């Protein structure tokens, strides 16, 4: 069980309490397969900001879904120097990209 919020049309935070559905996990015969399905779930939001959960990488409108388990940010990043070096080597830094047309 965890607390999640989204922004409504006015930009206000709307908090919802989410409960993982263990019923589906209990109904499946193969627990390993169920755990894999749980890890591959991709959430997306409809126009009315309702949360839907998919296993696909795109939602029905063609928009990419976001990860259900986003990466955590740490201010004490020990490997940032190496990431910058690799991005610079392959030309992936934002300073090496052409400016977007506004």
Secondary structure, 3 states (H helix, E strand, C coil): CEEEEEECCCCCEEEEEECCCHHHHHHCCCHHHHHHHHHCCEEEECCCCCEEEECCCECCCCCECEECCCCCCCCCCCCHHHHHHHHHHCCCCHHHCCCCCC
